[in-house]
Every structure is written in structure tokens, then in C-alpha cells.
Amino acid sequence: MALLKNNVKQAPGGKRPGAGRKPDVVKQIAQTAMADKAVDYLEAIERLALSTDSDKVRLAAYVYLTDRLLGKPKEPKDVTGEIVVRVEGYKHAWSE
């Protein structure tokens, strides 16, 4: 245990300076560049939706914009079946 202010003992752990995963500079630059262009991309898709004569293209553009604005709806998953867990090589204290 480490001694802190007023000689109070504290268990190890907690936030330490310099601890944790270091930031990925390349990823940060890429995200910034993409964020700057994202508005332009979305505006281009909106222009496409408003200017096209094709109902199929217009619908696809609106679906894309709606998914980005509101988020895609969750897809229900139906999971059925039996789960069997077998643990080997472990002894309980009371089973000896």
C-alpha cells in the first residue's frame, strides 16, 4: 500500500498519469478529414435525391440519409436452441 497525504494508506490502482492507451494520431487526422467532408457528402446525396427522375435512386438516397440521421433500426434476432456448458478439471473445495 502506498502512503498518501496525512499518512493515510491507500490500495494500489486508480488513475495514474501517463496510464492508458495512447491516442492514434493517424486515426484522429483521418476522422477530422472525414468529418470536414461528411457534410459535403450528405449534401450531395440530398441533391441527388431531389434532382433524380428515378424513384429507386430517390428512395435509396432518402433511406441512406434517414439511416444516418436517426440510426438504423435494430434487427430482431430469433435465437433458439440449447446451450450446454461443460467444465472439466475444476474441483470445488467441498467436493474433495
Phi and psi in radians as a Rosetta constraint file:
Dihedral C 1 N 2 CA 2 C 2 CIRCULARHARMONIC -1.722 0.35
Dihedral N 2 CA 2 C 2 N 3 CIRCULARHARMONIC 2.536 0.35
Dihedral C 2 N 3 CA 3 C 3 CIRCULARHARMONIC -1.549 0.35
Dihedral N 3 CA 3 C 3 N 4 CIRCULARHARMONIC 2.340 0.35
Dihedral C 3 N 4 CA 4 C 4 CIRCULARHARMONIC -2.016 0.35
Dihedral N 4 CA 4 C 4 N 5 CIRCULARHARMONIC -2.808 0.35
Dihedral C 4 N 5 CA 5 C 5 CIRCULARHARMONIC -0.972 0.35
Dihedral N 5 CA 5 C 5 N 6 CIRCULARHARMONIC 2.539 0.35
Dihedral C 5 N 6 CA 6 C 6 CIRCULARHARMONIC 1.055 0.35
Dihedral N 6 CA 6 C 6 N 7 CIRCULARHARMONIC 0.459 0.35
Dihedral C 6 N 7 CA 7 C 7 CIRCULARHARMONIC 0.982 0.35
Dihedral N 7 CA 7 C 7 N 8 CIRCULARHARMONIC 0.582 0.35
Dihedral C 7 N 8 CA 8 C 8 CIRCULARHARMONIC -1.608 0.35
Dihedral N 8 CA 8 C 8 N 9 CIRCULARHARMONIC 2.275 0.35
Dihedral C 8 N 9 CA 9 C 9 CIRCULARHARMONIC -1.437 0.35
Dihedral N 9 CA 9 C 9 N 10 CIRCULARHARMONIC 2.468 0.35
Dihedral C 9 N 10 CA 10 C 10 CIRCULARHARMONIC -2.355 0.35
Dihedral N 10 CA 10 C 10 N 11 CIRCULARHARMONIC 2.462 0.35
Dihedral C 10 N 11 CA 11 C 11 CIRCULARHARMONIC -1.169 0.35
Dihedral N 11 CA 11 C 11 N 12 CIRCULARHARMONIC 2.646 0.35
Dihedral C 11 N 12 CA 12 C 12 CIRCULARHARMONIC -1.151 0.35
Dihedral N 12 CA 12 C 12 N 13 CIRCULARHARMONIC 2.746 0.35
Dihedral C 12 N 13 CA 13 C 13 CIRCULARHARMONIC 2.077 0.35
Dihedral N 13 CA 13 C 13 N 14 CIRCULARHARMONIC -3.051 0.35
Dihedral C 13 N 14 CA 14 C 14 CIRCULARHARMONIC 1.581 0.35
Dihedral N 14 CA 14 C 14 N 15 CIRCULARHARMONIC -3.061 0.35
Dihedral C 14 N 15 CA 15 C 15 CIRCULARHARMONIC -1.268 0.35
Dihedral N 15 CA 15 C 15 N 16 CIRCULARHARMONIC 2.292 0.35
Dihedral C 15 N 16 CA 16 C 16 CIRCULARHARMONIC -2.218 0.35
Dihedral N 16 CA 16 C 16 N 17 CIRCULARHARMONIC 2.512 0.35
Dihedral C 16 N 17 CA 17 C 17 CIRCULARHARMONIC -1.056 0.35
Dihedral N 17 CA 17 C 17 N 18 CIRCULARHARMONIC 2.327 0.35
Dihedral C 17 N 18 CA 18 C 18 CIRCULARHARMONIC 1.458 0.35
Dihedral N 18 CA 18 C 18 N 19 CIRCULARHARMONIC -0.043 0.35
Dihedral C 18 N 19 CA 19 C 19 CIRCULARHARMONIC -1.435 0.35
Dihedral N 19 CA 19 C 19 N 20 CIRCULARHARMONIC 2.745 0.35
Dihedral C 19 N 20 CA 20 C 20 CIRCULARHARMONIC 1.767 0.35
Dihedral N 20 CA 20 C 20 N 21 CIRCULARHARMONIC 3.048 0.35
Dihedral C 20 N 21 CA 21 C 21 CIRCULARHARMONIC -1.270 0.35
Dihedral N 21 CA 21 C 21 N 22 CIRCULARHARMONIC 2.356 0.35
Dihedral C 21 N 22 CA 22 C 22 CIRCULARHARMONIC -1.354 0.35
Dihedral N 22 CA 22 C 22 N 23 CIRCULARHARMONIC 2.573 0.35
Dihedral C 22 N 23 CA 23 C 23 CIRCULARHARMONIC -1.154 0.35
Dihedral N 23 CA 23 C 23 N 24 CIRCULARHARMONIC 2.490 0.35
Dihedral C 23 N 24 CA 24 C 24 CIRCULARHARMONIC -1.562 0.35
Dihedral N 24 CA 24 C 24 N 25 CIRCULARHARMONIC 1.828 0.35
Dihedral C 24 N 25 CA 25 C 25 CIRCULARHARMONIC -1.093 0.35
Dihedral N 25 CA 25 C 25 N 26 CIRCULARHARMONIC -0.731 0.35
Dihedral C 25 N 26 CA 26 C 26 CIRCULARHARMONIC -1.099 0.35
Dihedral N 26 CA 26 C 26 N 27 CIRCULARHARMONIC -0.754 0.35
Dihedral C 26 N 27 CA 27 C 27 CIRCULARHARMONIC -1.106 0.35
Dihedral N 27 CA 27 C 27 N 28 CIRCULARHARMONIC -0.712 0.35
Dihedral C 27 N 28 CA 28 C 28 CIRCULARHARMONIC -1.117 0.35
Dihedral N 28 CA 28 C 28 N 29 CIRCULARHARMONIC -0.723 0.35
Dihedral C 28 N 29 CA 29 C 29 CIRCULARHARMONIC -1.130 0.35
Dihedral N 29 CA 29 C 29 N 30 CIRCULARHARMONIC -0.759 0.35
Dihedral C 29 N 30 CA 30 C 30 CIRCULARHARMONIC -1.115 0.35
Dihedral N 30 CA 30 C 30 N 31 CIRCULARHARMONIC -0.739 0.35
Dihedral C 30 N 31 CA 31 C 31 CIRCULARHARMONIC -1.123 0.35
Dihedral N 31 CA 31 C 31 N 32 CIRCULARHARMONIC -0.682 0.35
Dihedral C 31 N 32 CA 32 C 32 CIRCULARHARMONIC -1.137 0.35
Dihedral N 32 CA 32 C 32 N 33 CIRCULARHARMONIC -0.761 0.35
Dihedral C 32 N 33 CA 33 C 33 CIRCULARHARMONIC -1.110 0.35
Dihedral N 33 CA 33 C 33 N 34 CIRCULARHARMONIC -0.739 0.35
Dihedral C 33 N 34 CA 34 C 34 CIRCULARHARMONIC -1.186 0.35
Dihedral N 34 CA 34 C 34 N 35 CIRCULARHARMONIC -0.671 0.35
Dihedral C 34 N 35 CA 35 C 35 CIRCULARHARMONIC -1.103 0.35
Dihedral N 35 CA 35 C 35 N 36 CIRCULARHARMONIC -0.657 0.35
Dihedral C 35 N 36 CA 36 C 36 CIRCULARHARMONIC -1.137 0.35
Dihedral N 36 CA 36 C 36 N 37 CIRCULARHARMONIC -0.623 0.35
Dihedral C 36 N 37 CA 37 C 37 CIRCULARHARMONIC -1.563 0.35
Dihedral N 37 CA 37 C 37 N 38 CIRCULARHARMONIC -0.283 0.35
Dihedral C 37 N 38 CA 38 C 38 CIRCULARHARMONIC -1.033 0.35
Dihedral N 38 CA 38 C 38 N 39 CIRCULARHARMONIC -0.730 0.35
Dihedral C 38 N 39 CA 39 C 39 CIRCULARHARMONIC -1.103 0.35
Dihedral N 39 CA 39 C 39 N 40 CIRCULARHARMONIC -0.729 0.35
Dihedral C 39 N 40 CA 40 C 40 CIRCULARHARMONIC -1.088 0.35
Dihedral N 40 CA 40 C 40 N 41 CIRCULARHARMONIC -0.732 0.35
Dihedral C 40 N 41 CA 41 C 41 CIRCULARHARMONIC -1.109 0.35
Dihedral N 41 CA 41 C 41 N 42 CIRCULARHARMONIC -0.798 0.35
Dihedral C 41 N 42 CA 42 C 42 CIRCULARHARMONIC -1.137 0.35
Dihedral N 42 CA 42 C 42 N 43 CIRCULARHARMONIC -0.665 0.35
Dihedral C 42 N 43 CA 43 C 43 CIRCULARHARMONIC -1.147 0.35
Dihedral N 43 CA 43 C 43 N 44 CIRCULARHARMONIC -0.637 0.35
Dihedral C 43 N 44 CA 44 C 44 CIRCULARHARMONIC -1.139 0.35
Dihedral N 44 CA 44 C 44 N 45 CIRCULARHARMONIC -0.712 0.35
Dihedral C 44 N 45 CA 45 C 45 CIRCULARHARMONIC -1.162 0.35
Dihedral N 45 CA 45 C 45 N 46 CIRCULARHARMONIC -0.670 0.35
Dihedral C 45 N 46 CA 46 C 46 CIRCULARHARMONIC -1.120 0.35
Dihedral N 46 CA 46 C 46 N 47 CIRCULARHARMONIC -0.763 0.35
Dihedral C 46 N 47 CA 47 C 47 CIRCULARHARMONIC -1.063 0.35
Dihedral N 47 CA 47 C 47 N 48 CIRCULARHARMONIC -0.699 0.35
Dihedral C 47 N 48 CA 48 C 48 CIRCULARHARMONIC -1.078 0.35
Dihedral N 48 CA 48 C 48 N 49 CIRCULARHARMONIC -0.781 0.35
Dihedral C 48 N 49 CA 49 C 49 CIRCULARHARMONIC -1.098 0.35
Dihedral N 49 CA 49 C 49 N 50 CIRCULARHARMONIC -0.636 0.35
Dihedral C 49 N 50 CA 50 C 50 CIRCULARHARMONIC -1.422 0.35
Dihedral N 50 CA 50 C 50 N 51 CIRCULARHARMONIC -0.417 0.35
Dihedral C 50 N 51 CA 51 C 51 CIRCULARHARMONIC -1.821 0.35
Dihedral N 51 CA 51 C 51 N 52 CIRCULARHARMONIC -0.238 0.35
Dihedral C 51 N 52 CA 52 C 52 CIRCULARHARMONIC -1.364 0.35
Dihedral N 52 CA 52 C 52 N 53 CIRCULARHARMONIC 2.650 0.35
Dihedral C 52 N 53 CA 53 C 53 CIRCULARHARMONIC -1.621 0.35
Dihedral N 53 CA 53 C 53 N 54 CIRCULARHARMONIC -0.194 0.35
Dihedral C 53 N 54 CA 54 C 54 CIRCULARHARMONIC -1.519 0.35
Dihedral N 54 CA 54 C 54 N 55 CIRCULARHARMONIC 2.133 0.35
Dihedral C 54 N 55 CA 55 C 55 CIRCULARHARMONIC -1.130 0.35
Dihedral N 55 CA 55 C 55 N 56 CIRCULARHARMONIC -0.603 0.35
Dihedral C 55 N 56 CA 56 C 56 CIRCULARHARMONIC -1.127 0.35
Dihedral N 56 CA 56 C 56 N 57 CIRCULARHARMONIC -0.778 0.35
Dihedral C 56 N 57 CA 57 C 57 CIRCULARHARMONIC -1.176 0.35
Dihedral N 57 CA 57 C 57 N 58 CIRCULARHARMONIC -0.738 0.35
Dihedral C 57 N 58 CA 58 C 58 CIRCULARHARMONIC -1.051 0.35
Dihedral N 58 CA 58 C 58 N 59 CIRCULARHARMONIC -0.809 0.35
Dihedral C 58 N 59 CA 59 C 59 CIRCULARHARMONIC -1.102 0.35
Dihedral N 59 CA 59 C 59 N 60 CIRCULARHARMONIC -0.760 0.35
Dihedral C 59 N 60 CA 60 C 60 CIRCULARHARMONIC -1.081 0.35
Dihedral N 60 CA 60 C 60 N 61 CIRCULARHARMONIC -0.710 0.35
Dihedral C 60 N 61 CA 61 C 61 CIRCULARHARMONIC -1.144 0.35
Dihedral N 61 CA 61 C 61 N 62 CIRCULARHARMONIC -0.761 0.35
Dihedral C 61 N 62 CA 62 C 62 CIRCULARHARMONIC -1.157 0.35
Dihedral N 62 CA 62 C 62 N 63 CIRCULARHARMONIC -0.682 0.35
Dihedral C 62 N 63 CA 63 C 63 CIRCULARHARMONIC -1.096 0.35
Dihedral N 63 CA 63 C 63 N 64 CIRCULARHARMONIC -0.760 0.35
Dihedral C 63 N 64 CA 64 C 64 CIRCULARHARMONIC -1.061 0.35
Dihedral N 64 CA 64 C 64 N 65 CIRCULARHARMONIC -0.838 0.35
Dihedral C 64 N 65 CA 65 C 65 CIRCULARHARMONIC -1.112 0.35
Dihedral N 65 CA 65 C 65 N 66 CIRCULARHARMONIC -0.722 0.35
Dihedral C 65 N 66 CA 66 C 66 CIRCULARHARMONIC -1.128 0.35
Dihedral N 66 CA 66 C 66 N 67 CIRCULARHARMONIC -0.728 0.35
Dihedral C 66 N 67 CA 67 C 67 CIRCULARHARMONIC -1.082 0.35
Dihedral N 67 CA 67 C 67 N 68 CIRCULARHARMONIC -0.651 0.35
Dihedral C 67 N 68 CA 68 C 68 CIRCULARHARMONIC -1.301 0.35
Dihedral N 68 CA 68 C 68 N 69 CIRCULARHARMONIC -0.609 0.35
Dihedral C 68 N 69 CA 69 C 69 CIRCULARHARMONIC -1.329 0.35
Dihedral N 69 CA 69 C 69 N 70 CIRCULARHARMONIC -0.830 0.35
Dihedral C 69 N 70 CA 70 C 70 CIRCULARHARMONIC -1.772 0.35
Dihedral N 70 CA 70 C 70 N 71 CIRCULARHARMONIC -0.248 0.35
Dihedral C 70 N 71 CA 71 C 71 CIRCULARHARMONIC 1.578 0.35
Dihedral N 71 CA 71 C 71 N 72 CIRCULARHARMONIC 2.590 0.35
Dihedral C 71 N 72 CA 72 C 72 CIRCULARHARMONIC -1.225 0.35
Dihedral N 72 CA 72 C 72 N 73 CIRCULARHARMONIC 2.492 0.35
Dihedral C 72 N 73 CA 73 C 73 CIRCULARHARMONIC -1.188 0.35
Dihedral N 73 CA 73 C 73 N 74 CIRCULARHARMONIC 2.622 0.35
Dihedral C 73 N 74 CA 74 C 74 CIRCULARHARMONIC -1.209 0.35
Dihedral N 74 CA 74 C 74 N 75 CIRCULARHARMONIC 2.437 0.35
Dihedral C 74 N 75 CA 75 C 75 CIRCULARHARMONIC -1.659 0.35
Dihedral N 75 CA 75 C 75 N 76 CIRCULARHARMONIC 2.198 0.35
Dihedral C 75 N 76 CA 76 C 76 CIRCULARHARMONIC -1.175 0.35
Dihedral N 76 CA 76 C 76 N 77 CIRCULARHARMONIC 2.496 0.35
Dihedral C 76 N 77 CA 77 C 77 CIRCULARHARMONIC -2.152 0.35
Dihedral N 77 CA 77 C 77 N 78 CIRCULARHARMONIC 2.220 0.35
Dihedral C 77 N 78 CA 78 C 78 CIRCULARHARMONIC -1.781 0.35
Dihedral N 78 CA 78 C 78 N 79 CIRCULARHARMONIC 1.942 0.35
Dihedral C 78 N 79 CA 79 C 79 CIRCULARHARMONIC -1.978 0.35
Dihedral N 79 CA 79 C 79 N 80 CIRCULARHARMONIC 2.136 0.35
Dihedral C 79 N 80 CA 80 C 80 CIRCULARHARMONIC -2.263 0.35
Dihedral N 80 CA 80 C 80 N 81 CIRCULARHARMONIC 2.851 0.35
Dihedral C 80 N 81 CA 81 C 81 CIRCULARHARMONIC 2.181 0.35
Dihedral N 81 CA 81 C 81 N 82 CIRCULARHARMONIC -3.102 0.35
Dihedral C 81 N 82 CA 82 C 82 CIRCULARHARMONIC -2.013 0.35
Dihedral N 82 CA 82 C 82 N 83 CIRCULARHARMONIC 2.434 0.35
Dihedral C 82 N 83 CA 83 C 83 CIRCULARHARMONIC -1.917 0.35
Dihedral N 83 CA 83 C 83 N 84 CIRCULARHARMONIC 2.189 0.35
Dihedral C 83 N 84 CA 84 C 84 CIRCULARHARMONIC -2.051 0.35
Dihedral N 84 CA 84 C 84 N 85 CIRCULARHARMONIC 2.219 0.35
Dihedral C 84 N 85 CA 85 C 85 CIRCULARHARMONIC -2.028 0.35
Dihedral N 85 CA 85 C 85 N 86 CIRCULARHARMONIC 2.199 0.35
Dihedral C 85 N 86 CA 86 C 86 CIRCULARHARMONIC -2.124 0.35
Dihedral N 86 CA 86 C 86 N 87 CIRCULARHARMONIC 2.119 0.35
Dihedral C 86 N 87 CA 87 C 87 CIRCULARHARMONIC -1.922 0.35
Dihedral N 87 CA 87 C 87 N 88 CIRCULARHARMONIC 2.161 0.35
Dihedral C 87 N 88 CA 88 C 88 CIRCULARHARMONIC -2.092 0.35
Dihedral N 88 CA 88 C 88 N 89 CIRCULARHARMONIC 2.654 0.35
Dihedral C 88 N 89 CA 89 C 89 CIRCULARHARMONIC 1.375 0.35
Dihedral N 89 CA 89 C 89 N 90 CIRCULARHARMONIC 0.329 0.35
Dihedral C 89 N 90 CA 90 C 90 CIRCULARHARMONIC -2.131 0.35
Dihedral N 90 CA 90 C 90 N 91 CIRCULARHARMONIC 2.254 0.35
Dihedral C 90 N 91 CA 91 C 91 CIRCULARHARMONIC -1.969 0.35
Dihedral N 91 CA 91 C 91 N 92 CIRCULARHARMONIC 2.272 0.35
Dihedral C 91 N 92 CA 92 C 92 CIRCULARHARMONIC -1.307 0.35
Dihedral N 92 CA 92 C 92 N 93 CIRCULARHARMONIC 2.658 0.35
Dihedral C 92 N 93 CA 93 C 93 CIRCULARHARMONIC -1.081 0.35
Dihedral N 93 CA 93 C 93 N 94 CIRCULARHARMONIC -0.560 0.35
Dihedral C 93 N 94 CA 94 C 94 CIRCULARHARMONIC -1.521 0.35
Dihedral N 94 CA 94 C 94 N 95 CIRCULARHARMONIC -0.113 0.35
Dihedral C 94 N 95 CA 95 C 95 CIRCULARHARMONIC -1.632 0.35
Dihedral N 95 CA 95 C 95 N 96 CIRCULARHARMONIC 0.040 0.35
